[in-house]
């Protein structure tokens, strides 16, 4: 055998061994799952950030929810910190956000916590009077805790059950479910991104495609329920109502703003939207002493004008004038 052929064979063998070792080093680790089946883990570097959506099944019967509990539809957001080294002294980190649907969880505890053991307010359906009792009424909202003793949530996705994800820094993940009593006329109504069509604090609330309901201050004081104090007509909201159907009365509410209402641009309230509204917004921002709510000018900002001129949500700013101007000249 000549020397060139021998060198070629040795080089080929070295390359083969090198790639074989490289491939072995990249092999994904495995984990012993609850059902004694080994699955590969996809990354250990992800950190839990937030629960993005509630489970598809949110209303349960009070007698069977422990057996029927289902987390399908639950989505979590995790952040992956990828560090890249430039040289011996420097480098940079990049945060990559992932969102996963949860199909099944492994090696974690699921606990249910009804924290309604404090003072609760109950409306007597016959007299309409409020009766306050200590811990004698169970809440219709229960917090679900997915507890991870080591701070690692191990789960698979519905469409990819053979791969397990590990999300760190999630010792307890909380989300609510609602419990309904079939023997009671009271019902739970879910609200998913619906528009507020009418709202009067402590009096009534109307939601598109849901209905009109009565409420009072006891609704706001009811233990474990919450209505965002900044809710107004036009807001898009999500949550749940616990309703006394006999009186169409909200016993409790869990309602949050998803997207705030925005105005139509008529900041000067003259019945039309034009460039004069853009100018008026800039005057209001530049000289509130003259054009503010208590300004000295005859034409000044009003409460309705503050709402109308807020076309972005979050209050009137220079950006509202810019957006309105672009719409008027056809850029947006």
C-alpha positions as CSV (number, residue, x, y, z in Angstrom):
1,X,0.0,0.0,0.0
2,X,1.4,3.4,-1.0
3,X,2.0,6.2,1.5
4,X,-0.7,8.5,0.0
5,X,-3.4,5.9,0.3
6,X,-2.4,5.0,3.8
7,X,-2.6,8.7,4.9
8,X,-6.0,9.1,3.2
9,X,-7.4,6.2,5.1
10,X,-6.1,7.4,8.4
11,X,-7.4,10.9,7.8
12,X,-10.9,9.5,6.9
13,X,-11.0,7.4,10.0
14,X,-10.0,10.4,12.2
15,X,-12.8,12.6,10.7
16,X,-15.3,9.8,11.2
17,X,-14.4,9.4,14.8
18,X,-14.4,13.2,15.3
19,X,-18.0,13.6,14.0
20,X,-19.1,10.6,15.9
21,X,-17.9,12.1,19.2
22,X,-19.4,15.5,18.2
23,X,-22.8,13.9,17.6
24,X,-22.7,12.1,20.9
25,X,-22.0,15.3,22.8
26,X,-25.1,16.9,21.2
27,X,-27.4,14.1,22.1
28,X,-30.4,15.5,24.2
29,X,-30.5,14.4,27.8
30,X,-33.4,12.2,29.0
31,X,-35.6,12.4,32.1
32,X,-37.5,9.8,34.0
33,X,-41.2,10.8,33.6
34,X,-44.0,10.0,35.9
35,X,-45.1,7.0,33.8
36,X,-41.5,5.5,33.8
37,X,-41.0,6.4,30.1
38,X,-37.9,8.3,29.1
39,X,-38.4,11.4,27.0
40,X,-35.9,14.0,25.8
41,X,-35.9,17.4,27.4
42,X,-35.9,20.5,25.3
43,X,-33.8,23.1,27.2
44,X,-33.3,23.7,30.9
45,X,-32.6,27.4,30.4
46,X,-36.2,28.7,30.1
47,X,-37.6,30.7,32.9
48,X,-41.3,31.0,33.6
49,X,-42.8,34.4,32.9
50,X,-46.5,34.4,32.9
51,X,-49.8,32.5,32.4
52,X,-51.1,33.7,29.1
53,X,-54.5,32.1,28.9
54,X,-56.9,30.4,31.2
55,X,-57.7,26.7,30.6
56,X,-60.4,25.9,28.1
57,X,-62.4,24.3,30.9
58,X,-63.0,27.0,33.5
59,X,-66.4,26.2,35.0
60,X,-66.7,23.0,37.1
61,X,-69.4,21.4,39.2
62,X,-68.8,21.8,42.9
63,X,-69.1,18.1,43.6
64,X,-66.9,16.8,40.8
65,X,-64.2,19.4,40.0
66,X,-61.5,17.4,41.8
67,X,-62.1,14.5,39.5
68,X,-62.9,16.5,36.3
69,X,-60.0,19.0,36.6
70,X,-58.4,19.6,33.2
71,X,-55.6,22.0,32.2
72,X,-56.1,21.7,28.4
73,X,-55.9,25.1,26.8
74,X,-53.5,26.5,29.4
75,X,-50.7,28.4,27.9
76,X,-47.5,29.6,29.6
77,X,-44.9,32.1,28.5
78,X,-41.2,31.4,29.3
79,X,-38.1,33.4,28.6
80,X,-34.9,31.7,27.4
81,X,-31.6,33.5,28.2
82,X,-29.1,32.7,25.4
83,X,-25.6,33.9,26.3
84,X,-23.0,34.4,23.5
85,X,-19.4,34.9,24.3
86,X,-17.5,37.3,22.0
87,X,-14.1,36.7,23.6
88,X,-12.5,35.9,27.0
89,X,-13.8,39.1,28.6
90,X,-17.0,40.0,26.9
91,X,-20.2,38.6,25.5
92,X,-23.9,39.4,25.3
93,X,-27.2,37.8,26.3
94,X,-30.4,37.6,24.2
95,X,-33.8,36.9,25.7
96,X,-36.0,34.8,23.5
97,X,-39.6,34.5,24.5
98,X,-41.5,31.2,23.9
99,X,-45.2,30.4,24.4
100,X,-46.2,26.8,24.9
101,X,-49.6,25.0,25.2
102,X,-49.6,22.6,28.1
103,X,-50.8,19.1,27.4
104,X,-49.6,17.2,30.5
105,X,-47.5,18.1,33.5
106,X,-45.0,15.7,35.3
107,X,-43.7,15.5,38.8
108,X,-45.7,18.5,40.0
109,X,-48.4,18.9,42.6
110,X,-51.8,20.5,41.8
111,X,-53.6,22.1,44.7
112,X,-56.9,23.9,44.9
113,X,-57.3,26.8,47.3
114,X,-60.6,28.4,48.3
115,X,-59.3,31.4,50.3
116,X,-62.8,32.6,51.2
117,X,-62.4,32.2,54.9
118,X,-62.5,35.8,55.8
119,X,-65.5,38.2,56.2
120,X,-67.9,37.7,53.3
121,X,-71.0,39.7,52.3
122,X,-74.1,37.8,51.4
123,X,-77.3,39.3,49.9
124,X,-80.5,38.0,51.4
125,X,-82.7,37.2,48.3
126,X,-85.9,37.9,50.3
127,X,-85.1,41.2,52.0
128,X,-82.3,42.4,49.8
129,X,-80.2,43.2,52.9
130,X,-76.5,42.5,53.2
131,X,-75.5,39.9,55.9
132,X,-71.9,39.7,56.8
133,X,-70.5,36.3,58.0
134,X,-67.2,34.9,58.8
135,X,-66.2,32.0,56.6
136,X,-69.7,30.6,56.2
137,X,-69.9,31.0,52.5
138,X,-67.6,29.3,49.9
139,X,-66.3,31.4,47.1
140,X,-67.3,30.4,43.6
141,X,-63.8,31.2,42.4
142,X,-61.0,28.8,43.3
143,X,-57.3,29.4,42.8
144,X,-55.4,26.5,41.2
145,X,-51.8,26.1,42.2
146,X,-49.4,24.1,40.2
147,X,-46.6,23.6,42.8
148,X,-43.1,22.7,41.8
149,X,-40.9,21.8,44.9
150,X,-37.7,22.4,43.0
151,X,-39.0,25.4,41.0
152,X,-39.1,23.5,37.7
153,X,-42.3,22.9,35.7
154,X,-41.9,19.8,33.6
155,X,-44.6,19.5,30.9
156,X,-45.3,18.3,27.4
157,X,-47.3,20.0,24.6
158,X,-50.7,18.5,23.4
159,X,-49.4,17.9,19.8
160,X,-45.9,16.8,20.9
161,X,-46.3,14.5,23.9
162,X,-42.9,12.7,23.4
163,X,-40.9,15.9,24.2
164,X,-40.7,17.4,27.7
165,X,-40.0,21.0,28.4
166,X,-38.5,22.2,31.7
167,X,-39.3,25.8,32.8
168,X,-37.3,27.1,35.7
169,X,-38.3,29.7,38.4
170,X,-41.9,28.6,38.6
171,X,-42.4,27.3,42.2
172,X,-46.1,28.1,42.1
173,X,-48.2,28.9,39.1
174,X,-51.7,30.3,39.9
175,X,-54.8,30.6,37.8
176,X,-58.6,30.7,38.7
177,X,-61.4,28.3,37.9
178,X,-65.1,28.8,38.8
179,X,-67.3,26.4,40.7
180,X,-71.0,26.2,40.0
181,X,-73.7,24.6,42.1
182,X,-76.3,22.9,39.9
183,X,-78.8,22.9,42.8
184,X,-78.7,26.7,42.9
185,X,-80.3,29.2,40.5
186,X,-77.1,31.3,40.7
187,X,-75.0,31.0,37.6
188,X,-71.5,31.8,36.4
189,X,-71.1,33.8,33.1
190,X,-67.7,33.9,31.5
191,X,-66.6,37.0,29.6
192,X,-63.9,36.7,27.0
193,X,-62.8,40.0,25.4
194,X,-66.3,41.6,25.2
195,X,-67.1,45.3,24.9
196,X,-68.6,47.4,27.8
197,X,-71.7,49.1,26.2
198,X,-72.8,50.8,29.4
199,X,-71.4,51.2,32.9
200,X,-72.5,53.0,36.1
201,X,-70.3,52.5,39.2
202,X,-72.4,50.8,41.8
203,X,-75.5,50.7,39.7
204,X,-75.4,48.6,36.5
205,X,-73.2,47.2,33.8
206,X,-73.9,46.1,30.2
207,X,-71.7,43.9,28.1
208,X,-72.1,43.2,24.4
209,X,-73.3,39.7,23.7
210,X,-73.5,39.0,27.4
211,X,-76.4,41.1,28.8
212,X,-77.4,43.8,31.3
213,X,-76.9,43.3,35.0
214,X,-77.5,45.1,38.3
215,X,-74.8,45.7,40.9
216,X,-74.1,47.7,44.0
217,X,-71.3,48.5,46.3
218,X,-71.5,45.0,47.9
219,X,-70.4,43.6,44.5
220,X,-67.1,45.5,44.9
221,X,-66.6,44.3,48.5
222,X,-67.4,40.6,47.9
223,X,-64.4,38.5,49.0
224,X,-62.3,37.0,46.2
225,X,-63.9,39.1,43.4
226,X,-62.6,42.1,41.6
227,X,-63.8,44.7,39.2
228,X,-61.3,47.1,37.7
229,X,-62.1,50.6,39.0
230,X,-61.1,52.2,35.7
231,X,-63.6,50.3,33.6
232,X,-65.6,52.6,31.2
233,X,-67.8,52.3,28.2
234,X,-66.0,51.0,25.2
235,X,-63.4,49.0,27.1
236,X,-62.8,45.4,26.1
237,X,-62.9,43.2,29.2
238,X,-62.5,39.5,30.2
239,X,-63.4,37.7,33.4
240,X,-66.5,36.2,35.0
241,X,-69.8,37.1,36.7
242,X,-71.5,35.2,39.5
243,X,-75.1,36.1,39.0
244,X,-78.3,35.8,41.0
245,X,-80.6,35.0,38.0
246,X,-83.8,35.7,39.9
247,X,-82.8,39.4,40.2
248,X,-80.2,39.6,37.4
249,X,-77.9,40.8,40.2
250,X,-74.1,40.4,40.2
251,X,-73.2,38.7,43.5
252,X,-69.5,38.7,42.5
253,X,-67.4,39.7,39.6
254,X,-63.9,39.1,38.4
255,X,-63.4,41.6,35.5
256,X,-60.3,43.1,34.0
257,X,-59.6,45.4,31.1
258,X,-58.0,43.7,28.2
259,X,-57.9,46.7,25.8
260,X,-59.0,50.1,27.0
261,X,-61.5,52.2,25.1
262,X,-60.2,54.7,22.6
263,X,-61.8,57.9,21.4
264,X,-62.9,58.9,17.9
265,X,-60.6,61.9,17.7
266,X,-63.2,64.7,18.2
267,X,-61.1,66.4,21.0
268,X,-62.9,69.8,20.6
269,X,-66.3,68.1,20.7
270,X,-67.6,70.0,17.6
271,X,-69.2,67.0,16.1
272,X,-66.6,66.3,13.4
273,X,-63.1,65.0,13.3
274,X,-60.7,67.1,11.3
275,X,-57.3,68.9,11.6
276,X,-58.8,71.4,14.1
277,X,-58.8,68.5,16.6
278,X,-55.1,67.8,16.0
279,X,-54.3,71.5,16.6
280,X,-56.5,71.5,19.7
281,X,-54.8,68.5,21.2
282,X,-51.4,70.2,20.7
283,X,-52.7,73.5,22.3
284,X,-54.1,71.5,25.3
285,X,-50.7,69.8,25.8
286,X,-48.6,72.9,25.3
287,X,-50.7,75.3,27.4
288,X,-53.0,73.6,29.9
289,X,-53.5,77.0,31.7
290,X,-55.4,78.2,28.7
291,X,-56.8,75.0,27.2
292,X,-57.0,72.6,30.1
293,X,-60.2,71.6,32.0
294,X,-59.9,74.8,34.1
295,X,-58.4,76.9,31.3
296,X,-59.2,80.5,30.6
297,X,-60.1,80.1,26.9
298,X,-63.7,79.9,25.8
299,X,-63.0,76.7,23.9
300,X,-61.1,74.5,26.3
301,X,-60.7,70.8,27.0
302,X,-63.7,68.9,28.5
303,X,-64.1,65.5,30.1
304,X,-65.7,64.2,26.8
305,X,-62.8,65.8,24.8
306,X,-60.2,63.9,26.9
307,X,-61.9,60.6,26.0
308,X,-62.5,61.5,22.3
309,X,-58.9,62.7,21.8
310,X,-57.3,59.6,23.3
311,X,-57.2,57.6,20.1
312,X,-54.4,55.3,21.4
313,X,-55.6,54.6,24.9
314,X,-53.7,55.6,28.1
315,X,-54.5,59.3,28.0
316,X,-53.9,62.2,25.5
317,X,-50.3,62.6,24.4
318,X,-48.5,63.9,21.3
319,X,-48.8,60.5,19.8
320,X,-52.6,60.8,19.7
321,X,-52.2,64.0,17.6
322,X,-49.7,62.3,15.3
323,X,-51.9,59.2,14.8
324,X,-55.0,61.4,14.2
325,X,-53.1,63.5,11.7
326,X,-51.9,60.4,9.8
327,X,-55.5,59.0,9.6
328,X,-56.8,62.3,8.3
329,X,-54.3,62.6,5.5
330,X,-54.6,58.9,4.7
331,X,-51.2,57.6,5.8
332,X,-52.9,55.1,8.3
